[in-house]
Amino acid sequence: IQIFNRTSKNDTSAKEVLLDLASKIYIHEKCRFNINRSAVLDGAVRGFKRLSYNPTFQMCVMFSDDFGVDEEAVDLGGPRREFLRLLMEALAHSQMFEGREGKPNLALESSALRKDQYFFAGQAIAVSLVHGGPAPGFCSSSLYSSLTGRSPKPEMEEIADLDLYAKVKKVSECTSLDELQQATEPLTDYLANAGCLRPLKGIEDKDLLVEDILMFQVVHRVSGAFERFREGLKTLGVLDAIRMHPVAFRPLMCHEPSPLTADVLENLFVIRLSAVGSNRRRAEECVVPFWRDYLMDIEEQEGPLTLGGILAFATGANEIPPLGLSPRPSVDFLHDLPPGQGRHLPTANTCINCLKLPLVNNYEDVKDSMEFAFRNTQGFGQE
């Protein structure tokens, strides 16, 4: 366990650092992003490449549905958060990254190199962190160590090529020189291209050979892609911040998500109640325990609906961003729905992070209306 002096720069939280970087955003200047949810990465690259784009300007995001119809939305935060969430998801599953779930490294993809998309990937992560979007949370330990200027120590599981993984694993399990020589024979061409081919004089050469293979496959092979990715991360001062505060930023960059629980979500949302003693207040107080029970049920039961999905419906973000959510998410109530006309559904205004619940008399009606709304809403909930 590393213990830092109280005067150490590592005592500063990532949120404090990002708030300082975010304070330099010019909120009165805007850059427009026109995004189709089925091609988020493509739309993001178009926006970043536009001559007028400036990462210090506020982002204004306009979504279109699959039929090209503009959604009416003044971007006060919700569309931007949803765009950045979808962008981080698209990056994690793009051809620029490879490896096991939660621990991908950079992949060597010639088309992405030619189009300089590794730079845009780094830039997108920096922009998301400073503009109130989610953290990437998908960098491997080796990739993060390289970003911080430390020597990476790749693990066997970071080899994405399953055939190569099997061969290297066989080498690592050898117990005699004869076994080692036989195990390395199928790797001769690879070792020659990687600069790892050398005479094996004893079983003690095994560990160094495996280490050389891992360093080549995971680190040196993608050095060109890494350089451009790192350059992109310099946007808005994010790479410098990571290097100055490597401990604070590690949970944001690597797969160390803070669990979203019913208690966390309940405490995140402030419930707006009407005046004490009013009829409206009494109706609202009947629904509040239904809302709390629903959160607990979603946490405890397996299924397609998640607490992150509820948060996304209300705010556009499926996790609490490093900068937090502003304004604070709230629960309001729908008092003016006409009685007895079918299912009454919750609505949301993601620009002000407000979820509005229908006034119903029993828990099953609340559960039914919530699940119907969450299952049938594209993107984020809108009024």
Phi, psi and omega in degrees: 000126177276131178244127184253145174299148184297339178272359183292146177295343181285352176287340181288132180282157178299323180297318178299317180296315182292325176298322178294317178294321181292335180294345180268001177288133177274102186286345181267354175249137186232147171243130186268135173237122177257113194236134168255129185299336181277354180214056186296315183297319179298315179296323179295315180298320177301316180295317181293328183277347182299137184301328182275357184291135176221118184296345179272357177270152177297143179271134175241114187251129174240121177268151167237151176277183185296345180261006176082015180269124180295135173275137177284115180202122169269119190281096172259011177144317186299303178300323179296316180297319180294317178302313181293325176296312179295327179293318178296321178295319180294321178297314183301330183255011180278171180287354179282347180233147178214154178132184183286155183307126179086350182223043182283152171249175174293139175259160177262102183237112189299320180296318179294324176295314182298322181271003180059036182284341176293324175298315181294328177296314177296320179296319180298319179296315179298315181296318180299316182296320186273333183264017173088013177272185181283160171284154180295310177063021182230013179277140176287165177298322180295316179296318181293320178300318179297320180295326181275359179086010178262158181286122179286154175231083184298147176257161182304322184292350180275357174280115184279331179288110186295324179294314178295320179303315181298319181290318180291323178297321178297320177298317183294338182265002181294145181240358179216163180295321179299314178300318182296317180294321178292321183289329182275346182302315178293348182259007188304309181297317180298314182296324179293316179293328182275352183076023183251004185279121179207158178298138177259115185257346180192165182297338180291346177284347185300310186296320179294322179297314179298319179298318179297318179297315181297317180296320179292310187293320187267329188246295189293325183298330184251024185299322179296315177296320181297318181300317180289322177299316180295320178299319179297324180291347177289345180307133177062016177080016186289317180298318177300320179295319179298318182290329179281333184227060185297327181288318182293325185271346183303314179298335180281325185270326181262176185277075179227062185288143172281129183294137176267113183248169177299320179296318179298314182292320179298319181284337180289320182272127172270133182267122182266110183253151178286180184299141179301134178090350181279158177298323179298318180299317181296320179293322180292320182294339175288329185275332184305311178295330176297317179299315181293320178295323181297318177299317180295320180295319179297321180294321187274338186256140175278142181166179183289335180276136182227165175296325176297325177294322177295316179297320179294322179300322185271332189232345186090350180245133181268004171211163180285118182296159178304328179275359184081187180241125180227126001290166180299134179302145183223157173247124177239181187228147182265097184271340191256019177286139177293134183290143168070023179247069176077195183288132176263122188254150173290155175232168179214147171241100186287344178292328178246011176057046184243125174256127180249124184259142175287153179268107181233167189261349181215160186295321183298325177293320177298312181299316181297315182291321179295312183295322178297317181294315183291326181286336189245017179255122174276134179069239183244157180291138178229152173280000000 
